[in-house]
Amino acid sequence: MIVKSIIRYFLLLLLIATFRITYAQQLNDSIPLPTHVVSGKLPTGLKYIIHPNKNSSQKVELRMVVGIGSIVENADERGMAHLLEHMAFKGSKNFPGDSIVESLRSLGIKYGFDLNAYTGYDKTVFILPIPTDQPDNVDLGLKIIYDWANNLSLLPAAIRDEKKVVYQEIKDHVPIDDFAEFKLEDSRYANMIAIGNGEQVKRITPDKLKEFYNCWYRPDLITLIAVGDLNPIELEKKIIEQFADFKSRGKAHKRVNYELPTKGKTLLKTVEDTTIYNDKIELIFPVKDQAIETFSNLKNKLVTKVFTHLVNERLKADSCIDCSFTNSWYLSNNAHAVFSLDGDNGAELLRGIYKIGEHLARIREYGFGEKELDAAYQNYRGRLSDDNLQFSSGYWCDNYIDMAITGDRYVSNQVKKTFFEKHLPSIGNDELSKEITHFINKTSKLFVCARFNPNKTEGYTLEEIIQAWKKGLKSRTSPYIFKEKDTGTNEVKKISDFVVVPSQEGKIAQEKFLSNLGVKELILDNGIKVAFKVTNSQDKNIEMSMFSRGGLSTLPDSLYHYYEGTAAYVDMGGAGEYTASQLSDIMYDLDISISTLIADYYHMLYGSSSSGNLEDLLKLFYLKITAPGKDYEDFEEVITSEAEDYGSPNPLLAALNRSPGRILQKKISTYSGAIPVNTRQFKSGSDIKQMNLDSITSFYSSLFTKTKGTTLLICGNLDEANAIKLVKKYIGTLPKTDIKNRCRFMGGCFPSGIHRDTIIDPDNTRPQMTYLIHGDYTHSLKETLIFKIMRDIIQNRLVKRLREENGLVYSPYVTVNYTSYPREYYCFQIDYSCDKSNITHLEDLLFSELTDLAEHAVSATELAKITQSFLVTKRDVLTLDNYSAWRKKLQEIYLEENSINSFDKYDQIIRSITPLDLKEAFNRYTNNKRYTVLGISN
């Protein structure tokens, strides 16, 4: 018996050891790439990732990722990584001058929009989308990338000219984060602006730039990414052939991975901001971050996410504090664990800091309870939806860029589900307690970023913050009492319980199929037009909108303010027998959503379902149209509150209204008619109380019960025959009405002649100029396409003349806006920033280009490139699986033209536009005696 027991004991030990080895091997395994992905590495070190994506028709997204950015620059090399990125478009061995840009334009690829590049601290990325409708296009793309990596010309004259462009870019650069430099203190990244410093860029010589290029653009630091409509085996063969002779050219420096410190002292930076209502503080703890390369990394990340969720839940449950907690990658090997606090004043924020410390002290002492952990696990399971790998090629490229630079791999939800189910139960307080170390360790680095309104508070000192933090961490605590969330026991009623439709379904009066668009269009006998666009997306998503011209412009100016909030007030009342809360619960359970929009010139119901639930969407539309709800109690509460607040100072709104950028946009919107100018405003609190919910609901009904002129648009993976049957049952039974509620123009008008207006901004160091060239036109699809072609021609000419040839601006930007109702007008808007001394000269250059375009027709070649870009963009956006893009575009066309007949002939119409058409249009629409100039300057 003893021998048998010993044998069983050793067998058990062997079994445990075997399990541990297997378990360890599983955790140490690399996260697999999607099964259809081909990846590899050439003997020279160049890596490639090839991902066939059936979600991308006739297009391949190429990326060249260079594993260096500004971080590798020495003191005498500042700005070289960024300048080198620019020079990639200024000539190479096989593509001299600007022939890369022009070669790609002939394929319909826009420079600066589709074709682009960017430089960061740790990477330089070149973006090259390639249409695959011609078999040699991908070969061209690979040849361009080969030249970027190995054959840049770097001619002295080209470098001299491009340094001027980069210098303008640096002048235009505005940090998006007031605390960006502060967060990099005590690291190599501090003061390492990715785009460089103006004076440093001026000192770069051609020889030094070539040396930098030869040192860092080498195979072992480059990854080639290709995603889209491709054959991975064939493309792999082409990559191997194209890059076989690509070798290191110069002295190769070691690529050091510079880390950011996680140890150090506590630092404080404060920023005054008069536009905020509440003061804000972020406590930022830099912590080591792991790329998710293996399942072991994935488990560590899971522990961090569970801990973050648990802490957040406790903070949300604490009514004494307005705080959230996040933990996400920041830079290099660094993540930021951040407590974000809002408070009315400094004292409130200091109390909040104490409370955070108190929560952490409680977790350190008692950990998390069993029910609390179980709720967190359930939350995680619920957030992992089924995989939908129908991501765009750009999305996959971004994932593979991260993989190339950090090693971080895409993890599918299916892999996460399987892994989490296995490992979630094993995550307990022993592992979670390690996460708290960052916050209680005295040597941990802490950045305190404080933003406060000096009109409300005097701020706070670093000593006060540290004292509040330490006091919280040292506080005596008791075990946390976890309150389980009430999931509710009331049975949710179905929409059909209260939706009663006439038994006689509607009839189809007319029917047609627009073959080029693949759209079936019906006109019901009640006058409603219905359009179906069936997509082939793998998911069951449906989007639906029901809209008509009208909106608030159907009201007289004197009543506008009483009804401006109609959509919100009616939605507040729910629909039929449902309260708004009940309706929300039902929609959540049925996986559908619906919203109401009443704009100035149109009104719309919008709905969506991610489960293909078209019938309940239609029921809900029927209910919203025939039985809008009324919640008198909530309505009275809202308007009473608004009446009481009338006339109270609003520092935030006042500060925003003083913002020069906001003033500029308001002027543009007023001139163009986007803002009503003569509508009456509330004069007093008692005036607000004159609003009447019955009248508001009646106005709502007058808009949405009108059937003539209304269009219903349904896009998604539909069973068309069944969809038609449901539409006839619900929408077809709406009573036929033709309420006369026509739009009227409510906006202002552009000043006549030449008008100039300067918005004064004492803090402005670089004027921002806006030119508005405007007028009336006669609407047609062809005319709007001419406008858009003119926009692109002007954009290209200004980039060439103002930027490339003169180096006076960085990024001139041209847009065109037009409306077809209730007033037909257009406006070209040209924006750029420049030195004050160059304003007049730049204006002369701008109008000399417009004059030239009016006097001399563009070449057929230039027009053909722009026409091709339109066709490529249309094909890329309106793919057979992009139901949302179809819904938005068809809705836009219906509202503009009341018909999509012309849009069905889009390709034919755009190809019919000639250089002479454009010459005449420039004469007609770019009159140099009728424009408005708006500037922001000191």
KOLNU-271557 format. One record per residue (C-alpha): residue in one letter; x, y, z. Coordinates in steps of 0.25 Angstrom, whole numbers, plus 5000, padded with zeros to 4 digits. Layout:
BEGIN
aXYZ
...
end
This chain:
BEGIN
m500050005000
i501150105003
v501850074990
k500550094983
s500350224990
i501750274987
i501550234972
r500250314972
y500950434979
f502050434968
l501050414957
l500250534963
l501550614963
l501850584949
l500450614945
i500550754952
a501950774946
t501450744932
f500250834933
r501150944938
i502050934926
t500950924916
y500251044923
a501551124923
q501751084908
q500351134905
l500651264912
n501951284905
d501351264892
s501351374882
i499951434879
p499651384865
l499351474854
p498051454846
t498151324839
h498051384825
v499251484828
v500651454821
s501851514829
g503251494827
k504651554828
l505751564817
p507151524820
t507551674820
g506551694832
l505451764824
k504051714830
y502751704823
i501251684826
i500251644815
h498751644819
p497751614808
n496451684812
k495251654804
n494651784811
s495451864801
s495051854787
q496051894776
k497051964786
v498251924794
e498752014805
l500352014806
r501152064817
m502652074819
v502952084834
v504352134837
g504652104852
i505252234855
g504752374858
s505252504864
i505752424876
v507052374869
e507452514865
n508652564872
a508752714876
d509352754862
e508252664855
r506952724860
g505852724850
m506552634840
a505552514842
h504452604838
l505152674827
l505552544821
e504052504821
h503752624813
m504852604803
a504352464800
f503352544791
k504452624784
g505152534775
s505852394775
k506652314765
n505452254757
f504452374760
p505152504758
g504552634763
d503152624767
s502852504758
i502452414769
v501252514772
e500852534758
s500952384755
l500052354766
r499052464763
s498852404749
l498352284757
g497352374765
i498252384777
k498152514784
y499552574790
g499352614804
f498052544806
d498252394801
l499752404799
n500452454811
a501452424822
y501652464836
t502852464846
g502752434861
y503752414872
d503952274869
k503452254855
t503352304841
v502152254833
f501952264818
i500452254814
l500252204799
p498852154795
i498852084781
p497652054773
t497751914767
d496851934755
q498051924747
p499051804749
d500351894749
n499851994759
v500351904771
d501751894764
l501852044763
g501552054778
l502651954782
k503552034772
i503252164779
i503452104793
y504752044788
d505252184784
w504752244797
a505652134805
n506852134796
n506852244785
l506552384790
s507252484781
l507352594792
l507752704783
p508352824790
a507352924782
a506152834786
i506652824800
r506752974801
d505352994796
e504752894805
k505352944817
k504553074815
v503252984815
v503652914827
y503953054834
q502553094831
e501952964836
i502752984849
k502153124850
d500753074849
h500952964859
v500152974871
p500252874882
i498952804885
d499352774899
d499752884909
f500452784917
a501152704906
e502552754909
f502352744924
k502052594923
l503352574916
e504252634927
d505452564931
s505552484918
r506152484905
y504852514899
a504752654906
n504952764896
m505052674884
i503852724876
a503652624865
i503552724854
g504852804858
n505152944862
g505153054852
e506553104854
q507152964855
v506452924842
k507153044835
r508452994839
i508252854832
t509252834821
p509052734809
d510252654813
k509852634827
l508352594822
k508952494813
e509852434824
f508552424833
y507752364822
n508852254819
c509052224834
w507552204838
y506752164825
r507252024825
p506651884824
d506651844838
l505851974842
i504851964831
t503451884831
l502651884818
i501151864821
a500151834810
v498651814813
g497451804803
d497051744790
l498251654787
n498751514786
p499751504798
i500651394791
e500851474778
l501051604786
e502051534795
k502851484783
k502851624777
i503351684790
i504551584791
e504851614776
q504751774778
f505551784791
a506551664789
d507751764786
f507351864797
k508451874807
s509051964817
r509752084811
g510552154821
k511052144835
a509952084843
h509652134857
k509052044868
r507552074869
v507452104884
n506052084890
y505952204900
e505152184912
l504352284920
p504552284935
t503552234945
k504352274957
g504552414962
k503952534969
t502552594968
l502452704958
l501252804957
k500852894945
t499652984945
v498953054933
e497953164935
d496753144926
t495553244927
t494653154918
i494453044928
y493453034938
n494052934947
d495452924951
k496152794947
i497352714952
e498052594946
l498952514955
i499852434945
f500652324949
p501652274938
v501752124939
k502452014930
d501651964919
q501751834912
a501451814897
i500451694895
e501351594888
t501051474896
f499951414904
s500751444916
n500651594912
l499151574909
k498951524923
n499751634930
k498951734922
l497651664926
v498051684941
t498251834938
k496951844932
v496151774942
f496851864953
t496551984945
h495051944944
l494951914959
v495652044963
n494752124954
e493452054959
r493852094973
l494152234969
k492752244962
a492052194974
d492652304983
s491752424983
c492752504989
i493652504977
d493552534962
c494752444957
s495052344947
f496252254945
t496952204933
n498252134929
s498652134915
w499952134906
y500652274905
l501952264899
s503152164897
n503052064908
n502152154916
a500752154920
h500052264928
a499152224940
v498252344942
f497352394952
s496452504946
l495752594956
d494752704954
g494352804965
d493752934967
n494952994974
g496352964979
a495752914993
e494852814986
l495952764978
l496852744990
r495752664997
g495652584984
i497152554984
y497052514999
k495852424995
i496652354984
g497752324994
e496752275004
h496152174993
l497552124990
a497852105005
r496552025006
i496951934994
r498351914999
e497851865013
y496551785009
g496651764994
f495351734986
g494251654990
e493751524983
k492451584978
e493151704974
l494151624966
d493051534960
a492351664955
a493651714948
y493851574941
q492351574936
n492551724931
y493751674923
r493051554917
g491951644913
r492851744906
l493451644897
s492551634884
d492651534873
d493751564864
n493451654852
l494751654844
q494151744833
f495051854837
s495551954827
s496951934821
g497452064828
y497052004842
w497851884839
c499051964835
d498952044848
n499051914856
y500251864848
i500951994850
d500851974865
m501351834863
a502551884855
i502951984865
t502551934878
g502251784876
d500851804880
r499951704873
y498451704869
v497651614877
s496351564872
n495151564881
q495051414879
v496451394884
k496151484896
k494851414899
t495551274899
f496751324907
f495951414917
e494951294920
k496151214924
h496951314932
l495951414938
p495551324949
s497051314953
i497151464955
g497051494969
n497551594980
d498951534980
e499151584965
l498251704966
s498951754979
k500251774971
e499551874962
i499451974974
t500951974976
h501152094966
f500252184975
i500752154988
n502252144985
k502952274990
t503952264979
s502852264968
k502852384958
l501652464958
f501152574949
v500052664954
c499452744942
a498452854948
r497552934940
f496753044947
n495953164944
p496553284951
n495253354952
k494753254961
t495953204969
e497353234973
g497953094970
y498753014979
t500152984983
l500952854981
e501152844996
e499652844998
i499452734987
i500552644993
q499952665007
a498552625003
w499052504995
k499952455006
k498852475017
g497852395008
l498852275007
k499152275022
s497652285026
r496952175034
t495952105026
s494851995028
p494551885018
y493751935005
i492351905004
f492051854990
k490551884985
e490151794974
k489451864963
d487951854961
t487751784948
g486251804949
t485151694950
n484051774942
e483751704929
v484051784917
k482851804908
k482951784893
i482751894883
s481651824877
d480851824890
f480451974887
v480651984872
v479351974865
v479351994849
p478251984840
s477951844835
q478051884820
e479451904816
g479952014807
k480152004792
i481252034783
a480952134772
q482252134765
e483452054765
k484852064758
f486252004759
l487452104757
s488452004752
n489752074754
l489452104768
g488751974771
v487652044778
k486152004777
e485252124778
l483752114781
i482652224783
l481552174792
d480152224789
n480252314801
g481352394794
i482552344802
k483752304794
v484452184799
a485952144794
f486552014798
k488051994796
v488451854799
t489851834804
n490651704805
s491251734819
q491451604827
d490851674839
k489351704841
n489451854842
i488351934837
e488252084836
m486952154833
s486552304831
m485252374828
f485352514824
s484752634817
r485152774814
g484452874824
g484952884839
l484953004847
s484953094834
t483453064833
l483253154845
p483153304845
d484353374851
s483553424863
l483253274867
y484553204864
h485153214878
y483853144884
y484053024876
e485553014874
g485652904884
t484452824879
a485252694876
a485752684890
y484452724897
v483652614888
d484752514891
m484652544905
g483152494905
g483452354899
a482452304889
g481052234889
e480852174903
y482352174906
t483152274914
a484452314909
s485152224920
q484352104916
l484552134901
s486052134904
d486052004911
i485251934900
m486251994889
y487351944897
d486751804898
l486451794884
d487751854880
i487251974872
s487352124873
i486552244868
s486752394869
t486052514864
l486652634857
i485952764854
a486952854847
d486652994841
y486352934827
y486052794828
h485552694839
m485852544840
l485652414848
y486852334848
g486952184853
s487952074853
s487951924857
s489251844859
s488351714858
g487551734846
n486351764853
l485651844843
e484151814847
d484351874861
l485051994855
l483852014845
k482851994857
l483652104865
f483652204853
y482152184852
l481952204867
k482852334867
i482052384855
t480652354859
a480752364874
p481852454879
g481852454895
k481652564904
d482252574918
y481652694924
e482352684937
d483752674932
f483452784922
e483052884933
e484252844941
v485252874929
i484553004925
t484453054940
s485953024942
e486253104929
a485353214933
e486053224946
d487453224940
y487053334930
g488053454931
s488953384940
p490453404936
n491053284928
p492553304929
l492853184920
l491953234909
a492453374910
a493853324909
l493553244897
n492853354890
r494153444892
s494953334885
p495453384872
g495253254865
r493853244869
i493553394865
l494153354851
q493253234849
k492053304854
k492353414843
i492453314832
s491253234837
t490453364837
y490853404824
s490553274818
g489253254824
a489553144833
i489153234845
p487753294845
v487953454847
n486553504849
t485953404858
r485453454872
q486153414885
f485553404898
k485353534906
s485153484920
g484853364929
s483453384927
d483553384912
i484153244913
k482953194921
q482053234910
m482553104903
n481453004902
l481652854900
d480352834893
s480752934882
i482152884881
t481552744879
s480652794869
f481752864861
y482552724862
s481352654856
s481152754845
l482552724840
f482652574842
t481252534837
k481452604824
t481552484814
k481752564801
g483152604799
t483652504810
t484752394807
l484952274815
l486352214812
i486752074817
c488252024815
g488851894820
n488851744818
l487351734815
d486451624810
e485851724800
a484551654798
n484251644813
a484651794815
i483651834804
k482551754811
l482951824824
v482951964819
k481651944812
k481051894825
y481552004834
i481952124826
g480952104815
t479852114825
l480152254829
p479052344824
k479352424812
t479552574815
d480152694808
i480352804818
k480852934812
n482052964821
r483053014812
c484453054815
r484953194815
f486353254815
m486653304829
g488153344828
g488853464825
c489553504812
f491053524809
p491453674808
s491453734794
g492753764787
i494053734794
h493853734809
r495053724819
d494853694834
t495953664844
i495753594857
i496653644868
d497453544876
p498553604885
d499153464887
n499253434872
t500653424866
r500353374852
p499053434845
q498053334840
m497453374827
t496053334821
y495653374807
l494153354804
i493753354789
h492253344788
g491053364779
d489753294773
y489653184764
t488653094757
h488652954764
s488952824757
l489852704760
k490852744749
e490952884754
t491352834768
l492352744762
i492952864755
f493052934768
k493752814774
i494752804763
m494952954764
r495252934778
d496352834776
i496952914764
i497053034773
q497652944784
n498752884775
r499053024769
l499253084783
v500052974789
k500952984777
r501053144776
l500953184791
r501653064797
e502552994788
e503053104779
n503053224789
g503053154803
l502153254809
v501053164815
y501053014819
s499652974817
p498653054809
y497352984810
v496153004800
t494752964803
v493452994795
n492052994801
y490753004793
t489252994796
s488152964787
y486953004795
p486353094800
r487453184793
e488353134783
y489753194786
y491253154787
c492453194795
f493853154793
q494653164806
i496153184805
d496953174818
y498453184822
s499353244833
c500453334829
d501453444834
k500753574835
s501753634825
n501353544814
i499853564815
t499753654803
h500753584794
l499953444797
e498653514793
d499253564780
l499753424777
l498453354780
f497653444771
s498653434760
e498453284760
l496953304760
t497053404748
d497953304741
l496953194742
a495853284737
e496753324725
h497353194722
a496653054722
v497352954730
s497952844722
a497252714719
t498252634726
e498052714739
l496552704738
a496752554736
k497552534748
i496452604757
t495352534750
q496052394753
s496252434768
f494752464769
l494352324763
v495352254772
t494852324784
k493452294780
r493852144778
d494652144791
v493552204800
l492252144794
t492651994795
l491651884795
d491851864810
n491852004814
y490352024818
s490552144826
a491352224815
w490252184805
r489152234815
k489852374817
k490152394802
l488752364797
q488152444808
e489052564804
i488652544789
y487152534792
l487152654801
e487952734790
e487152694778
n485952624782
s486352504773
i487552414771
n487352404756
s488552494753
f489452424763
d489152294756
k489852354744
y491052404753
d492152344745
q491552394732
i491352534737
i492752554743
r493452504730
s492552594722
i493252724729
t494252784720
p495352884721
l494452984715
d493352964725
l494352994736
k494953114729
e493553174728
a493253134742
f494453204747
n493953334740
r492553314745
y492853284760
t494253334764
n493953484762
n495153564768
k494153684770
r493253604780
y493953534792
t494053544807
v495353544814
l495353504829
g496653504837
i497053474851
s498253564856
n498853644867
end
